[in-house]
């Protein structure tokens, strides 16, 4: 992507995000009173360690950070290490802003070792329906990739990509399920236009003992173009809720067909940094139902996304 165009696009995106944040600060307290958005206590909503995202979003006004280390062997003797995360902000009751970034990316293959920063994905997730007894939580998400990874060193394509995601989450018989369908528009390296493919994800989680929880996932991509075949993979992990605001995780991925990451191990954490809108603490302490401060433990720790294989490539 041309440097001048990239700078203009980046400037526009950041201007939009700053403007939205500034305007929402003015309306924050009014919005909370009108719709009951303010949380009684901050509870993390992890998107990691699975590739699938939960349809539920970060709490209103809360800034949340996820970070983790990944090691993958995508093909042959190649080795890839990355350090990256997801910064989320509950802009409105049902709107979350998301910035998915790779701070460090290193690839080793027959041609040597190359390292640097990875790509960045920015976009919103909008919840359109909250879970009821018969209907799951439903959301839509969009993200655009800023090609910050080095194309010369083979760390990225240097092209802008887009993703459009439908998300559904539901609690059934003691299990929590997250289902995603994503349509990718992947910029062609040497041609104009986009290649297209789909990713389907089904993640599930269940408490094991106390704050310890088991998470599993099956997901796959359809064929992107002639040299990028379809694949199916599985992921298995454990998560532990240290406090309602801090959840740690670790696990591994095992490819079920050729073309996927095959061997992939990871470890990371999700932390709710705090509530940024004014008035939240006042509401918490003035509530007639809260004679003393209380902390709500999460009923279940919603399963979540590691920095997905498709987004990394």
C-alpha positions in Angstrom: 0.0 0.0 0.0 1.3 3.4 -0.9 2.8 5.3 2.1 0.9 8.5 1.5 -2.5 6.7 1.1 -1.7 4.7 4.3 -1.0 7.9 6.3 -4.2 9.5 5.1 -6.4 6.4 5.9 -4.7 6.1 9.3 -5.3 9.8 10.0 -9.0 9.5 9.0 -9.6 6.4 11.2 -8.0 7.9 14.2 -9.9 11.2 13.8 -13.2 9.3 13.6 -12.3 7.3 16.8 -11.3 10.4 18.7 -14.4 12.2 17.7 -16.7 9.3 18.7 -14.9 9.0 22.1 -15.1 12.8 22.7 -18.8 13.0 21.9 -19.6 9.9 23.9 -18.0 11.5 27.0 -20.5 14.3 26.8 -23.4 12.0 26.7 -22.0 9.2 28.9 -23.9 10.0 32.2 -27.2 10.7 30.4 -26.9 7.5 28.4 -26.3 5.5 31.5 -29.3 6.9 33.4 -31.6 6.5 30.4 -30.8 2.9 29.5 -29.3 1.4 32.7 -26.0 0.8 31.0 -23.6 1.3 33.9 -22.3 -1.9 35.4 -22.6 -2.7 39.1 -19.1 -4.1 39.1 -16.4 -4.5 36.5 -16.1 -8.0 35.1 -13.8 -9.1 32.3 -15.2 -10.3 29.0 -12.3 -12.2 27.4 -12.2 -12.7 23.7 -9.2 -15.0 23.9 -8.0 -17.7 23.9 -10.3 -19.0 21.1 -10.4 -17.7 17.5 -14.1 -17.1 17.9 -15.3 -13.9 19.7 -18.3 -13.8 22.1 -21.3 -11.9 20.8 -21.5 -10.0 24.2 -19.3 -7.0 24.3 -17.1 -5.1 26.9 -19.2 -3.4 29.6 -20.3 0.2 28.9 -17.5 2.7 29.4 -15.0 0.0 30.4 -11.5 -0.2 28.8 -10.2 -3.8 28.6 -6.9 -5.2 27.4 -6.0 -8.7 26.2 -2.4 -9.8 25.5 -0.6 -13.0 24.8 2.3 -14.9 23.4 1.8 -17.4 20.5 4.2 -19.9 18.9 3.0 -21.6 15.7 4.5 -24.0 13.1 2.3 -23.2 10.1 4.0 -25.4 7.5 7.0 -27.7 7.2 9.8 -26.5 9.5 8.7 -22.9 9.6 8.3 -21.3 13.0 6.4 -18.2 14.0 6.4 -16.3 17.3 4.1 -13.3 18.1 3.2 -11.0 20.9 0.0 -9.2 20.5 -3.3 -8.3 21.9 -6.7 -6.7 21.7 -7.7 -3.3 23.2 -11.5 -3.0 23.6 -13.7 -0.1 24.8 -17.4 -0.2 25.5 -18.3 3.0 23.7 -22.0 2.6 24.0 -24.3 0.1 25.7 -24.2 -2.1 22.6 -21.2 -0.8 20.7 -17.6 -1.9 21.3 -14.5 -0.4 19.6 -11.7 -2.9 19.0 -8.0 -2.5 18.1 -6.3 -5.8 17.4 -2.5 -5.4 17.2 0.6 -7.5 16.9 3.4 -5.8 18.7 6.1 -8.3 17.7 6.2 -10.9 15.0 9.1 -13.2 14.2 9.2 -15.9 11.4 12.0 -18.4 10.9 12.2 -20.7 7.8 14.7 -21.9 5.3 15.4 -18.3 4.2 16.4 -17.2 7.7 14.7 -15.2 10.5 12.7 -12.0 10.0 11.1 -10.0 12.8 9.2 -6.8 13.3 5.7 -5.4 14.1 2.7 -7.2 12.7 -0.5 -5.8 11.1 -3.3 -3.9 13.0 -7.0 -4.4 12.8 -9.5 -1.7 13.9 -13.3 -1.7 13.9 -16.5 -1.9 15.9 -18.7 -4.8 17.2 -22.4 -4.0 17.6 -24.7 -6.1 19.7 -28.2 -6.2 18.3 -29.9 -8.6 20.8 -29.2 -9.8 24.3 -29.6 -13.4 25.2 -33.0 -14.6 26.4 -34.2 -18.1 27.3 -34.9 -19.0 23.6 -32.7 -16.6 21.6 -28.9 -16.2 21.8 -27.0 -12.9 22.0 -26.5 -11.6 18.5 -23.9 -9.2 17.1 -22.2 -8.0 14.0 -18.6 -6.9 13.7 -16.4 -5.2 11.1 -12.6 -4.7 11.0 -10.2 -3.2 8.6 -6.5 -4.2 8.5 -3.8 -1.6 8.4 -0.8 -3.3 6.7 1.9 -2.3 9.2 3.8 -5.6 8.9 6.8 -5.7 6.6 6.0 -7.0 3.1 9.7 -7.1 2.2 10.5 -9.5 5.1 7.4 -11.7 4.4 5.7 -10.7 7.6 2.6 -9.3 5.8 1.0 -8.7 2.4 1.2 -4.9 2.4 -2.5 -4.8 1.4 -5.6 -3.6 3.2 -8.0 -6.4 4.2 -11.6 -6.4 5.5 -13.6 -8.7 7.7 -17.4 -8.9 8.3 -18.6 -11.1 11.1 -21.9 -12.4 12.4 -21.7 -13.6 16.1 -24.1 -15.6 18.3 -23.6 -16.7 21.9 -25.8 -18.9 24.1 -25.8 -20.8 27.4 -27.2 -24.3 27.0 -27.3 -27.0 29.6 -24.3 -25.7 31.6 -22.2 -25.0 28.4 -21.4 -21.7 26.9 -21.3 -21.6 23.1 -19.8 -18.9 20.7 -20.6 -19.2 17.0 -19.0 -16.9 14.4 -19.2 -16.6 10.6 -16.7 -14.2 9.0 -16.4 -13.1 5.4 -12.9 -11.9 4.6 -11.9 -9.6 1.7 -8.1 -10.2 1.3 -6.2 -7.6 -0.7 -4.2 -9.2 -3.6 -0.5 -8.7 -3.4 0.3 -7.9 -7.0 -3.2 -7.2 -8.4 -6.1 -4.9 -7.7 -9.2 -6.1 -6.0 -9.7 -8.8 -3.3 -9.8 -12.5 -2.9 -12.6 -13.8 -0.7 -13.2 -16.6 1.7 -15.1 -17.5 4.8 -14.3 -18.7 8.3 -16.6 -20.6 10.6 -16.1 -21.0 14.3 -17.8 -22.9 17.1 -16.3 -22.5 20.6 -17.6 -24.0 23.8 -16.6 -23.7 27.5 -17.6 -25.3 30.8 -16.5 -24.7 34.4 -14.3 -27.5 35.8 -13.7 -26.5 39.4 -14.2 -23.1 41.1 -12.6 -20.5 38.9 -11.0 -23.0 36.5 -12.7 -23.5 33.2 -12.2 -25.7 30.1 -12.5 -24.3 26.6 -12.6 -26.0 23.2 -13.1 -24.9 19.6 -13.5 -26.2 16.1 -13.0 -23.7 13.2 -12.0 -23.6 9.6 -11.4 -21.5 6.5 -12.7 -22.0 3.0 -10.1 -21.8 0.1 -8.9 -18.2 -0.4 -7.1 -18.7 -3.8 -5.2 -21.3 -5.6 -2.2 -21.4 -3.2 -4.1 -21.0 0.1 -6.3 -24.1 0.6 -9.2 -24.6 2.9 -8.5 -26.1 6.4 -10.1 -27.3 9.6 -8.4 -26.9 13.0 -9.1 -27.4 16.7 -8.1 -25.5 19.8 -8.1 -26.5 23.5 -7.4 -24.4 26.5 -7.8 -23.7 30.2 -8.7 -20.4 31.7 -8.6 -19.2 35.3 -10.4 -16.2 36.8 -7.9 -14.7 39.2 -10.3 -11.8 40.0 -13.5 -10.8 38.2 -11.3 -8.3 36.3 -8.4 -10.6 35.5 -8.5 -13.9 33.6 -5.4 -15.9 32.5 -5.3 -18.6 29.9 -3.1 -21.1 28.1 -3.5 -23.9 25.6 -2.7 -25.4 22.3 -4.1 -25.8 18.8 -4.0 -28.9 16.7 -4.8 -28.8 13.0 -7.2 -31.5 11.7 -6.4 -31.0 7.9 -3.5 -29.7 5.9 -3.2 -26.0 5.3 -3.7 -24.8 8.9 -1.4 -23.9 11.7 -1.2 -27.6 12.9 0.9 -27.0 16.0 0.2 -23.8 18.0 0.7 -23.0 21.7 -0.3 -19.9 23.5 -0.5 -18.2 26.9 -2.1 -14.8 27.8 -4.4 -12.7 30.0 -7.4 -10.4 29.9 -7.6 -7.4 32.2 -10.4 -4.8 32.6 -8.4 -1.6 33.2 -11.2 0.5 34.4 -14.4 2.6 33.7 -13.6 5.8 31.8 -17.0 7.6 31.8 -17.8 10.0 34.7 -20.7 9.0 37.0 -20.1 5.3 37.2 -18.6 5.3 40.7 -21.4 7.7 41.9 -24.1 5.3 40.6 -22.4 2.3 42.2 -22.3 3.9 45.6 -25.7 5.7 45.5 -27.7 2.7 44.3 -30.4 1.8 46.8 -29.6 -1.8 46.3 -25.9 -1.5 47.3 -25.6 -0.6 51.0 -22.0 -1.7 50.7 -19.8 -2.3 47.7 -20.0 -5.7 46.3 -18.2 -7.7 43.6 -20.0 -10.0 41.3 -18.1 -13.1 40.2 -18.8 -14.1 36.6 -21.3 -16.9 36.2 -19.2 -18.2 33.4 -16.1 -17.0 31.8 -17.1 -16.4 28.1 -14.7 -18.1 25.8 -12.6 -15.9 23.6 -10.2 -15.3 20.8 -6.5 -15.6 20.5 -5.2 -13.5 17.7 -6.8 -15.6 15.0 -4.8 -17.5 12.4 -6.6 -15.9 9.5 -6.0 -12.4 11.0 -2.3 -13.0 11.4 -1.9 -14.0 7.8 
